[in-house]
Amino acid sequence: MEQQEYATGAARTAGGTSDGCTGGAGRGTTAAVVAVRGSGPRVVPGTGADAPQEAAPVRDSGSPSTAGLSPDPGLLRLARWFAEAEPGTADDLCTASLGLYPARHFGAPAGPATGPAPAAPLTAAPLTAAPLTAEVSWWHGPTAHTPVPPRAREPRPAGGLRRARRDAAALPVVLSGAKPGKPGRHRKPERSRGAGTVPQDRSAATTAAERRIAARLLVAHPLVTASGPHADGFPLIRRHRDWLAERFDTLLGYRLAVGPWHARLHKAGLGPGATRRLEHPATGAPFTPGGYAQLALALALLVDAPERLPLDGLLAAMDAVRPDPAARAADRAAERAELAMALAVLVDWQVLGDLPAAALADPAAAGPTVLTVDRELARAVPVGPPALADDATDLIRRAAEAEPGTAVRRRLAETPAVLAADLPEEQRAWLRDHGRTGPAALADFLGLEAEQRAEGVALLDPAEELTDLALPGADTAAQAALLLVERLVEEVRPLPGETAGTDVPVPDALIDGVLGDIADEYGLPAGWRRDYLADRTALRRDALDLLHRMGLITPAPRGTRPPGWLLRAPAARYAPAPDLLPAPGTGRHSRPDPEFTVPAPTVPAPVTPRAGQPV
């Protein structure tokens, strides 16, 4: 294929309403933050005047060389911000600048509640029912509680999606290379091989199913390649790219770019405290600020790199442009580990070709290694380099800006639950006015189910595909987290007559005590990891981290003494349904009420018969 040359200047995209294909930062955005050298789109010959503009594939040839490695200034600036950031801020900065995070949703829907029927309906009402505030609270509503102890279940395939429940509109298929079975939501429908013609209604239903499959795949994996782990869904994305681009732009303000070899959904940031982080694709180890800085440095050089590049040449160029030269020799071991994580992620994204295990373990000591670079994908990775932002905080804020409806729909599409108390006033007003119809369109687009509660809205995915975290889960930390949140809700849940707020304080001593009881009761019988049973501090840290990332607990505000955690209302979904009329003094930690104490039975004294009296 003829080599395609890109412009050498920086291409900046203006903010405003986008057509979903070729320009704009998305509907409702206030400023542009995209500026990557040579990232301008181009029309692929033969696609037609009305087709989306696509980046032509780069297929360079030549000998390995370090010539021409000029770093992108915006990505160098981003690397410096990463290096200076705190861990939580670095995670938010990655979300804002790369936008490669997957969606996160609860799975099982809540069932019917037990106890006396309240005035408001307990099940999700029709979308034309009363306003959001008339719904029952999560604290006392139906739950998705499983009363049996957590058991190990089949783990999720590495780098893939679980097979979803069958879509009634999809046609029965067997994917090439897959085992025969029922079609899942992410399996590609095919036409029947019979001689007859597919009826018009069946064809329309198949089209709708294909569009939903493609939309769900992009929300779960914003970067899909023609040769990657989700290559079976790539033809569906290309087939319906115009419709998908319009819907993503209208509902979420996301820009969809589809090229010959990849599809990229440019997600917006989620603001501060998004609890999203980049992890090592094999070990799951979270990135540190230094690891993010190494990733940004590598991308800054790879966007203009030749197709064949020596690894030692890339490392030398990265060392030469490092933002903080004084920190080069600070901690060589940590630096090498961070560099290895950055390269592993670039291989996982297919920006780099496969590398030998030695290069991924210790790139600096790997010996002569030649990298295969796909700079088209390297240019597709960043969505928010700092073109207009003043600093990291400003970039995080700018990337999350949108008009109220778009901002709320983004939260609904990407986060487990949207609580009205967490929203600014204008977004809270939009949710109050469109609490039914707003989530309905998004739920229909992505194949989700709306759960309306007094505190907010959650879009559920019973197929458990559109989530990067599973709760319940099979590993030790997930099982401990589920049991922990269940018992914490039982201990501190507001009574039905009390004013049920969004958050309830949880004493640290209660967390330690409950977690200790859980580990003693379930640890050995359930086969929990021995290192967790020996190190309860690590078990507590990882269980609370999972609950925090799922939005079930949150840290107490700064300045709270002593610092601790707040239990959030959606956590009650995983606890047993409350007993709305408990008998006095029958709680687990209740003392018997003297007023209701049953007196001990009185035993009459024996009577001695008198002489001559019959017994």
C-alpha positions as CSV (number, residue, x, y, z in Angstrom):
1,M,0.0,0.0,0.0
2,E,1.2,3.5,-0.8
3,Q,2.8,5.2,2.1
4,Q,0.7,8.0,3.5
5,E,2.5,11.1,4.9
6,Y,0.9,13.2,7.6
7,A,1.3,16.9,8.1
8,T,4.1,17.9,10.5
9,G,2.3,20.7,12.2
10,A,-0.1,20.4,15.2
11,A,-3.8,19.9,14.2
12,R,-6.2,21.6,16.7
13,T,-9.9,20.7,16.7
14,A,-12.2,23.5,17.7
15,G,-14.8,22.9,20.3
16,G,-18.5,22.8,19.7
17,T,-21.1,20.5,18.1
18,S,-19.5,17.7,16.1
19,D,-20.9,15.7,13.3
20,G,-19.7,12.6,15.1
21,C,-17.2,11.7,12.4
22,T,-14.7,14.4,11.3
23,G,-14.4,17.2,13.8
24,G,-15.4,18.9,17.0
25,A,-14.9,17.8,20.6
26,G,-18.5,16.6,20.9
27,R,-21.8,18.2,21.6
28,G,-21.9,20.4,24.6
29,T,-18.1,20.8,25.1
30,T,-16.8,24.2,25.8
31,A,-13.2,24.1,24.6
32,A,-10.9,22.0,22.5
33,V,-8.3,20.0,24.1
34,V,-7.2,17.8,21.2
35,A,-3.8,18.7,19.7
36,V,-1.6,15.8,18.4
37,R,0.9,16.4,15.6
38,G,-0.3,15.0,12.3
39,S,-3.7,13.8,13.7
40,G,-5.7,15.3,10.9
41,P,-8.3,13.0,9.4
42,R,-8.3,12.1,5.7
43,V,-10.9,10.5,3.4
44,V,-10.1,7.0,2.3
45,P,-10.6,6.6,-1.5
46,G,-13.7,4.8,-2.5
47,T,-15.7,5.4,0.6
48,G,-17.9,8.1,-0.9
49,A,-18.4,11.8,-0.2
50,D,-20.9,11.2,2.7
51,A,-18.8,8.6,4.5
52,P,-16.9,9.5,7.7
53,Q,-13.4,10.7,7.2
54,E,-10.8,8.1,8.2
55,A,-7.2,8.2,8.9
56,A,-5.3,6.3,6.2
57,P,-3.2,3.4,7.4
58,V,0.5,4.0,7.9
59,R,2.7,1.2,6.5
60,D,6.2,2.6,6.5
61,S,9.2,0.5,5.4
62,G,12.9,0.9,6.0
63,S,15.7,-0.1,8.3
64,P,15.5,0.5,12.0
65,S,16.6,4.0,12.9
66,T,16.2,6.6,15.6
67,A,16.2,9.4,13.0
68,G,13.2,11.7,13.1
69,L,12.1,11.0,16.7
70,S,10.9,14.5,17.4
71,P,8.6,14.5,20.5
72,D,5.2,15.9,20.5
73,P,5.2,19.1,22.7
74,G,1.7,18.6,24.0
75,L,2.4,15.0,25.1
76,L,5.7,16.1,26.7
77,R,3.7,18.6,28.7
78,L,1.3,15.9,29.7
79,A,4.2,13.7,30.9
80,R,5.4,16.5,33.1
81,W,2.0,16.9,34.7
82,F,1.8,13.1,35.3
83,A,5.2,13.1,37.0
84,E,4.1,15.9,39.3
85,A,0.7,14.6,40.1
86,E,-0.6,12.8,43.2
87,P,-1.8,9.2,42.6
88,G,-5.5,10.0,42.5
89,T,-5.0,13.1,40.4
90,A,-2.8,11.1,37.9
91,D,-5.7,8.6,37.5
92,D,-8.1,11.4,36.7
93,L,-5.6,13.0,34.4
94,C,-5.3,9.7,32.5
95,T,-9.1,9.5,32.2
96,A,-9.3,13.0,30.8
97,S,-6.3,12.8,28.4
98,L,-6.7,9.3,27.1
99,G,-10.4,8.4,27.6
100,L,-9.7,4.7,27.2
101,Y,-11.6,3.6,30.3
102,P,-14.4,1.0,30.1
103,A,-17.9,1.5,31.4
104,R,-18.8,0.3,34.9
105,H,-22.3,-1.0,35.9
106,F,-24.1,-3.1,38.5
107,G,-25.3,-6.4,37.2
108,A,-28.2,-8.3,38.7
109,P,-31.4,-6.3,39.0
110,A,-33.1,-5.9,42.3
111,G,-35.9,-8.3,43.1
112,P,-39.2,-7.8,45.0
113,A,-38.8,-6.6,48.6
114,T,-40.1,-8.4,51.6
115,G,-42.2,-7.0,54.4
116,P,-45.2,-4.6,54.4
117,A,-45.9,-2.9,51.1
118,P,-44.9,0.8,51.2
119,A,-46.9,3.5,49.5
120,A,-44.6,3.8,46.6
121,P,-44.0,0.9,44.2
122,L,-40.9,-1.2,44.9
123,T,-40.2,-2.2,41.3
124,A,-39.0,0.0,38.5
125,A,-42.1,1.9,37.3
126,P,-42.9,2.6,33.7
127,L,-40.9,5.5,32.2
128,T,-44.0,7.7,32.2
129,A,-44.7,7.3,35.9
130,A,-44.4,9.8,38.7
131,P,-41.2,12.0,39.2
132,L,-38.0,10.5,40.5
133,T,-38.6,11.8,44.0
134,A,-41.6,9.5,44.4
135,E,-39.5,6.4,44.2
136,V,-38.6,4.2,47.1
137,S,-35.1,4.6,48.7
138,W,-32.2,2.2,48.0
139,W,-31.9,1.8,51.7
140,H,-35.3,0.1,52.0
141,G,-36.1,-1.0,48.5
142,P,-35.7,-4.3,46.7
143,T,-32.3,-5.9,46.7
144,A,-30.1,-8.1,44.6
145,H,-28.9,-10.0,47.7
146,T,-27.7,-13.6,47.3
147,P,-28.2,-15.3,50.6
148,V,-25.7,-18.1,49.9
149,P,-22.0,-17.7,50.6
150,P,-20.0,-16.4,47.6
151,R,-18.7,-19.3,45.5
152,A,-16.1,-19.3,42.8
153,R,-17.5,-19.0,39.3
154,E,-16.0,-19.1,35.8
155,P,-13.5,-16.2,35.5
156,R,-13.8,-13.7,32.7
157,P,-11.6,-14.4,29.7
158,A,-8.5,-12.3,29.7
159,G,-9.0,-9.1,27.7
160,G,-12.5,-10.1,26.6
161,L,-16.1,-9.9,27.5
162,R,-18.3,-12.5,29.1
163,R,-20.8,-14.1,26.7
164,A,-24.0,-12.1,27.2
165,R,-27.5,-13.5,27.4
166,R,-29.1,-14.0,24.0
167,D,-30.6,-11.0,22.2
168,A,-34.0,-12.1,20.9
169,A,-33.5,-10.0,17.8
170,A,-30.1,-11.6,16.8
171,L,-30.0,-14.5,14.4
172,P,-28.4,-17.8,15.5
173,V,-24.8,-17.9,14.5
174,V,-21.5,-19.6,15.3
175,L,-18.5,-17.3,15.1
176,S,-15.5,-18.6,13.2
177,G,-13.1,-20.1,15.7
178,A,-15.8,-20.2,18.5
179,K,-17.5,-23.2,20.0
180,P,-21.1,-23.8,18.8
181,G,-23.7,-22.5,21.2
182,K,-26.3,-19.9,21.7
183,P,-25.5,-16.4,20.3
184,G,-24.6,-13.7,22.8
185,R,-25.1,-10.0,22.7
186,H,-21.6,-9.4,21.4
187,R,-21.7,-12.1,18.8
188,K,-22.0,-11.1,15.2
189,P,-25.4,-12.0,13.6
190,E,-25.3,-13.6,10.2
191,R,-28.0,-14.2,7.6
192,S,-29.6,-17.6,7.4
193,R,-28.2,-19.8,4.7
194,G,-31.7,-20.8,3.4
195,A,-32.8,-20.0,-0.1
196,G,-35.6,-17.7,1.1
197,T,-35.3,-14.0,1.6
198,V,-35.1,-12.6,5.2
199,P,-38.5,-10.9,6.0
200,Q,-38.4,-7.1,6.3
201,D,-39.3,-7.1,10.0
202,R,-36.6,-9.7,10.8
203,S,-34.1,-7.7,8.8
204,A,-35.0,-4.6,10.8
205,A,-34.7,-6.5,14.0
206,T,-31.3,-7.8,13.0
207,T,-30.1,-4.3,12.1
208,A,-31.2,-3.0,15.5
209,A,-29.4,-5.9,17.2
210,E,-26.2,-5.3,15.3
211,R,-26.2,-1.6,16.2
212,R,-26.7,-2.4,19.8
213,I,-23.8,-5.0,19.7
214,A,-21.5,-2.4,18.2
215,A,-22.5,0.3,20.6
216,R,-21.9,-1.9,23.6
217,L,-18.6,-3.0,22.3
218,L,-17.4,0.5,21.9
219,V,-18.5,1.6,25.3
220,A,-16.7,-1.4,26.8
221,H,-13.6,-1.0,24.6
222,P,-13.2,2.5,23.2
223,L,-10.4,1.3,20.9
224,V,-11.3,-1.7,18.7
225,T,-8.9,-2.9,16.0
226,A,-9.4,-5.2,13.0
227,S,-6.9,-7.7,14.3
228,G,-7.4,-7.4,18.0
229,P,-9.3,-9.5,20.5
230,H,-12.6,-7.9,19.4
231,A,-12.0,-8.2,15.7
232,D,-15.3,-10.0,15.2
233,G,-17.2,-6.8,16.2
234,F,-15.2,-4.5,14.0
235,P,-17.1,-5.1,10.8
236,L,-20.4,-4.3,12.6
237,I,-18.9,-0.9,13.7
238,R,-17.8,-0.1,10.2
239,R,-21.2,-1.2,8.8
240,H,-23.2,1.1,11.1
241,R,-20.6,3.8,11.7
242,D,-22.8,6.7,10.5
243,W,-25.7,5.7,12.8
244,L,-23.4,5.0,15.7
245,A,-21.5,8.3,15.3
246,E,-24.8,10.3,15.2
247,R,-26.1,8.5,18.4
248,F,-22.9,8.8,20.3
249,D,-22.7,12.5,19.5
250,T,-26.3,13.2,20.3
251,L,-26.6,11.3,23.5
252,L,-23.1,11.5,25.0
253,G,-21.2,14.1,23.0
254,Y,-18.6,11.5,22.1
255,R,-16.8,11.6,18.7
256,L,-16.4,8.3,16.9
257,A,-13.6,7.9,14.3
258,V,-13.6,4.7,12.2
259,G,-10.7,3.9,10.0
260,P,-9.8,0.9,7.8
261,W,-8.0,-0.8,10.7
262,H,-9.4,0.6,13.9
263,A,-12.4,2.3,15.5
264,R,-11.9,4.9,18.3
265,L,-14.6,6.2,20.5
266,H,-13.3,9.5,22.0
267,K,-14.7,9.5,25.5
268,A,-14.7,12.6,27.7
269,G,-13.3,12.9,31.1
270,L,-15.3,12.1,34.3
271,G,-14.0,14.9,36.4
272,P,-12.1,14.6,39.7
273,G,-12.5,11.5,41.9
274,A,-13.6,9.3,39.0
275,T,-12.0,6.2,40.5
276,R,-10.7,5.0,37.1
277,R,-7.1,4.0,36.7
278,L,-4.9,2.3,34.2
279,E,-3.6,-1.2,35.1
280,H,-1.1,-3.6,33.8
281,P,-2.9,-5.8,31.3
282,A,-1.4,-9.1,32.7
283,T,-0.9,-8.5,36.4
284,G,-3.6,-5.9,37.2
285,A,-1.0,-3.7,39.0
286,P,-2.2,-0.1,39.1
287,F,-0.2,2.6,37.3
288,T,1.7,5.1,39.4
289,P,2.3,8.8,38.4
290,G,5.7,7.7,37.1
291,G,4.2,5.0,35.0
292,Y,1.8,7.4,33.5
293,A,4.7,9.8,32.7
294,Q,6.6,7.0,31.0
295,L,3.5,6.2,28.9
296,A,3.1,9.8,27.8
297,L,6.8,10.1,27.0
298,A,6.7,7.0,24.8
299,L,3.5,8.2,23.0
300,A,5.2,11.6,22.5
301,L,7.9,9.9,20.5
302,L,5.9,7.2,18.8
303,V,3.4,9.5,17.0
304,D,6.1,10.4,14.5
305,A,8.3,7.2,14.8
306,P,9.2,5.0,11.9
307,E,7.5,1.6,11.6
308,R,10.7,-0.1,12.7
309,L,12.4,1.3,15.7
310,P,15.1,-0.2,18.0
311,L,14.0,-0.4,21.6
312,D,17.2,1.0,22.9
313,G,16.8,4.0,20.6
314,L,13.3,4.7,22.0
315,L,14.7,4.4,25.6
316,A,17.5,6.8,24.8
317,A,15.2,9.3,23.3
318,M,12.8,9.0,26.3
319,D,15.7,9.6,28.7
320,A,16.8,12.6,26.7
321,V,13.4,14.3,26.9
322,R,12.4,13.3,30.4
323,P,10.7,16.2,32.2
324,D,12.7,16.0,35.4
325,P,16.4,15.1,34.6
326,A,17.3,15.2,38.3
327,A,15.0,12.2,38.9
328,R,16.6,9.9,36.4
329,A,18.7,8.1,38.9
330,A,16.4,8.5,41.9
331,D,15.0,4.9,41.8
332,R,16.2,2.8,38.9
333,A,14.3,-0.3,39.9
334,A,11.0,1.6,40.2
335,E,11.7,3.4,36.9
336,R,12.3,0.1,35.1
337,A,9.1,-1.4,36.4
338,E,7.1,1.7,35.3
339,L,8.7,1.6,31.9
340,A,7.8,-2.1,31.6
341,M,4.2,-1.3,32.5
342,A,4.0,1.4,29.9
343,L,5.4,-0.9,27.1
344,A,3.0,-3.7,28.2
345,V,0.0,-1.3,27.8
346,L,1.2,-0.1,24.4
347,V,1.5,-3.7,23.2
348,D,-2.0,-4.4,24.6
349,W,-3.3,-1.4,22.6
350,Q,-1.4,-2.7,19.5
351,V,0.5,0.6,19.2
352,L,3.6,-1.7,19.5
353,G,3.9,-5.2,18.1
354,D,4.4,-8.2,20.3
355,L,7.6,-8.0,22.4
356,P,9.6,-10.8,23.9
357,A,9.1,-11.6,27.6
358,A,12.5,-10.3,28.5
359,A,11.7,-6.9,27.0
360,L,8.4,-6.7,28.9
361,A,10.1,-7.8,32.2
362,D,13.1,-5.4,32.0
363,P,13.3,-3.3,28.8
364,A,16.6,-1.7,29.8
365,A,18.3,-5.2,29.9
366,A,16.4,-6.9,27.1
367,G,19.3,-6.7,24.6
368,P,18.8,-5.9,20.9
369,T,15.1,-5.6,20.2
370,V,13.3,-4.0,17.3
371,L,9.9,-2.5,17.8
372,T,7.1,-2.5,15.3
373,V,5.2,0.8,15.6
374,D,1.7,1.5,14.4
375,R,1.8,5.3,14.6
376,E,-1.8,5.6,13.3
377,L,-2.9,3.9,16.6
378,A,-0.4,6.0,18.6
379,R,-2.0,9.1,17.3
380,A,-5.5,7.7,18.0
381,V,-4.7,7.1,21.7
382,P,-4.7,10.7,23.1
383,V,-8.0,12.5,23.2
384,G,-7.1,15.4,25.4
385,P,-3.5,16.6,25.3
386,P,-3.1,20.0,26.9
387,A,-3.7,22.3,24.0
388,L,-5.6,24.9,26.0
389,A,-5.4,23.7,29.6
390,D,-3.2,25.6,32.1
391,D,-2.4,22.7,34.3
392,A,-3.5,19.2,35.2
393,T,-6.5,20.4,37.2
394,D,-7.6,22.6,34.4
395,L,-7.4,19.8,31.9
396,I,-9.4,17.4,34.2
397,R,-12.1,20.1,34.5
398,R,-12.2,21.0,30.8
399,A,-12.4,17.3,29.7
400,A,-15.6,16.8,31.8
401,E,-17.4,20.0,30.8
402,A,-20.7,19.6,29.0
403,E,-24.2,20.8,29.0
404,P,-26.3,19.4,31.9
405,G,-28.2,16.7,29.9
406,T,-25.0,15.4,28.2
407,A,-23.1,15.4,31.5
408,V,-25.7,13.4,33.3
409,R,-26.1,10.9,30.5
410,R,-22.3,10.4,30.4
411,R,-22.4,9.5,34.1
412,L,-25.2,7.1,33.5
413,A,-23.4,5.4,30.7
414,E,-20.0,5.1,32.5
415,T,-20.7,4.8,36.2
416,P,-22.6,2.3,38.4
417,A,-25.1,4.9,39.8
418,V,-25.8,8.6,39.5
419,L,-26.9,10.1,42.8
420,A,-28.6,13.5,42.7
421,A,-26.6,14.7,45.8
422,D,-23.4,14.4,43.8
423,L,-24.5,16.6,40.9
424,P,-24.3,20.4,40.5
425,E,-27.5,22.2,40.8
426,E,-28.2,22.5,37.0
427,Q,-27.5,18.8,36.5
428,R,-29.7,17.9,39.5
429,A,-32.5,19.9,38.0
430,W,-32.1,18.1,34.6
431,L,-32.2,14.7,36.3
432,R,-35.3,15.8,38.3
433,D,-37.1,17.0,35.1
434,H,-35.9,14.1,32.9
435,G,-35.4,11.3,35.4
436,R,-37.5,8.9,33.4
437,T,-37.2,9.8,29.8
438,G,-33.5,10.8,29.9
439,P,-32.1,7.4,31.1
440,A,-34.7,5.6,28.9
441,A,-33.1,6.6,25.6
442,L,-29.6,5.7,26.8
443,A,-30.8,2.4,28.2
444,D,-32.4,1.5,24.9
445,F,-29.2,2.5,23.0
446,L,-26.9,0.4,25.1
447,G,-29.3,-2.4,26.1
448,L,-29.4,-1.6,29.8
449,E,-32.1,-1.6,32.4
450,A,-33.0,1.5,34.4
451,E,-33.3,1.3,38.2
452,Q,-35.0,4.5,39.6
453,R,-34.7,5.3,43.3
454,A,-35.2,8.3,45.5
455,E,-31.5,9.0,45.7
456,G,-30.8,8.7,41.9
457,V,-30.7,6.4,38.9
458,A,-28.6,3.3,38.0
459,L,-28.4,1.7,34.6
460,L,-28.0,-2.1,35.1
461,D,-26.4,-4.6,32.8
462,P,-27.7,-8.1,33.8
463,A,-25.3,-9.6,31.2
464,E,-22.4,-8.2,33.2
465,E,-20.5,-7.2,30.1
466,L,-20.3,-3.4,30.4
467,T,-18.2,-3.3,33.5
468,D,-14.5,-3.6,34.3
469,L,-15.3,-4.7,37.8
470,A,-17.4,-7.6,38.9
471,L,-19.4,-7.7,42.1
472,P,-20.1,-10.5,43.1
473,G,-16.7,-11.7,42.0
474,A,-14.7,-14.9,42.2
475,D,-11.5,-13.7,43.9
476,T,-10.9,-13.3,47.6
477,A,-11.1,-9.5,47.7
478,A,-14.4,-9.5,45.8
479,Q,-16.0,-12.1,48.1
480,A,-14.8,-10.3,51.2
481,A,-16.1,-7.0,49.9
482,L,-19.5,-8.4,49.1
483,L,-19.9,-9.9,52.6
484,L,-18.5,-6.7,54.2
485,V,-20.9,-4.4,52.5
486,E,-23.8,-6.7,53.3
487,R,-23.1,-6.6,57.0
488,L,-22.3,-2.9,57.1
489,V,-25.7,-2.1,55.6
490,E,-27.4,-4.3,58.2
491,E,-25.5,-2.5,61.0
492,V,-25.9,1.2,60.0
493,R,-28.9,1.3,57.6
494,P,-31.3,4.0,58.6
495,L,-34.6,2.9,60.0
496,P,-37.7,3.4,57.9
497,G,-39.0,6.2,60.0
498,E,-35.6,8.1,59.9
499,T,-34.6,10.6,57.3
500,A,-32.5,8.4,55.0
501,G,-29.6,10.5,53.5
502,T,-27.4,9.4,50.7
503,D,-24.4,8.6,52.9
504,V,-24.1,7.1,56.4
505,P,-20.9,7.2,58.5
506,V,-19.2,3.9,59.2
507,P,-16.8,3.7,62.2
508,D,-13.4,2.2,61.4
509,A,-13.8,-0.1,64.4
510,L,-16.9,-1.6,62.9
511,I,-15.2,-2.3,59.6
512,D,-12.3,-4.0,61.3
513,G,-14.6,-6.1,63.5
514,V,-16.9,-7.2,60.7
515,L,-14.0,-8.0,58.4
516,G,-12.3,-10.0,61.1
517,D,-15.5,-12.0,61.7
518,I,-15.9,-12.6,58.0
519,A,-12.4,-13.8,57.5
520,D,-12.7,-16.2,60.5
521,E,-16.0,-17.5,59.2
522,Y,-15.4,-17.8,55.5
523,G,-11.7,-17.7,55.0
524,L,-10.5,-21.3,55.2
525,P,-13.8,-23.0,54.2
526,A,-14.1,-20.8,51.0
527,G,-10.4,-21.3,50.1
528,W,-9.4,-17.7,50.4
529,R,-5.9,-16.6,49.6
530,R,-3.6,-17.4,52.5
531,D,-1.7,-14.1,52.2
532,Y,-4.9,-12.2,52.7
533,L,-5.8,-14.4,55.8
534,A,-2.4,-13.7,57.2
535,D,-2.4,-10.0,56.4
536,R,-5.8,-8.6,57.3
537,T,-4.6,-5.0,56.6
538,A,-4.1,-6.0,52.9
539,L,-7.5,-7.7,52.8
540,R,-9.2,-4.6,54.3
541,R,-7.4,-2.3,51.8
542,D,-8.3,-4.2,48.7
543,A,-11.9,-4.9,49.8
544,L,-12.5,-1.2,50.6
545,D,-10.8,-0.2,47.3
546,L,-13.2,-2.4,45.3
547,L,-16.3,-1.0,47.2
548,H,-15.0,2.5,46.6
549,R,-14.5,2.0,42.9
550,M,-18.0,0.5,42.6
551,G,-19.4,3.6,44.3
552,L,-20.7,1.8,47.3
553,I,-18.6,3.6,49.8
554,T,-16.7,6.9,49.7
555,P,-14.1,8.6,51.9
556,A,-15.3,11.0,54.5
557,P,-14.7,14.7,53.5
558,R,-11.4,16.2,54.3
559,G,-11.1,17.5,57.8
560,T,-13.3,14.8,59.3
561,R,-11.9,13.6,62.6
562,P,-11.3,10.8,62.7
563,P,-11.1,10.2,59.0
564,G,-13.2,7.3,57.8
565,W,-15.7,6.0,55.3
566,L,-19.3,6.8,54.3
567,L,-21.6,4.0,53.2
568,R,-23.6,5.0,50.2
569,A,-27.3,4.3,49.5
570,P,-26.7,1.9,46.5
571,A,-24.8,-0.4,48.8
572,A,-28.1,-1.6,50.2
573,R,-28.7,-3.4,46.9
574,Y,-26.4,-6.1,48.1
575,A,-27.8,-6.6,51.6
576,P,-30.8,-8.6,52.7
577,A,-34.2,-6.8,52.4
578,P,-34.8,-4.9,55.7
579,D,-37.3,-6.1,58.2
580,L,-39.6,-3.1,58.3
581,L,-41.3,-4.1,61.6
582,P,-38.7,-5.8,63.8
583,A,-39.7,-7.1,67.2
584,P,-38.2,-5.0,70.0
585,G,-35.0,-6.3,71.3
586,T,-34.5,-8.9,68.6
587,G,-31.6,-7.2,66.7
588,R,-28.3,-8.8,66.5
589,H,-26.7,-6.3,68.8
590,S,-29.8,-5.4,70.8
591,R,-30.3,-5.9,74.5
592,P,-33.6,-7.3,75.7
593,D,-36.1,-4.6,76.4
594,P,-37.2,-4.9,80.1
595,E,-40.7,-3.8,79.0
596,F,-41.1,-6.8,76.8
597,T,-39.1,-9.3,79.0
598,V,-41.2,-12.5,79.6
599,P,-41.2,-13.3,83.3
600,A,-39.8,-16.7,84.3
601,P,-42.5,-19.3,85.0
602,T,-43.3,-19.7,88.7
603,V,-43.1,-23.2,90.0
604,P,-45.6,-23.8,92.9
605,A,-44.1,-25.2,96.1
606,P,-45.0,-28.8,96.9
607,V,-47.9,-29.3,99.2
608,T,-47.5,-31.9,102.1
609,P,-50.8,-33.6,102.8
610,R,-52.1,-33.7,106.4
611,A,-52.6,-36.9,108.3
612,G,-55.7,-38.7,107.2
613,Q,-56.1,-36.4,104.2
614,P,-56.3,-38.2,100.8
615,V,-53.4,-37.6,98.5
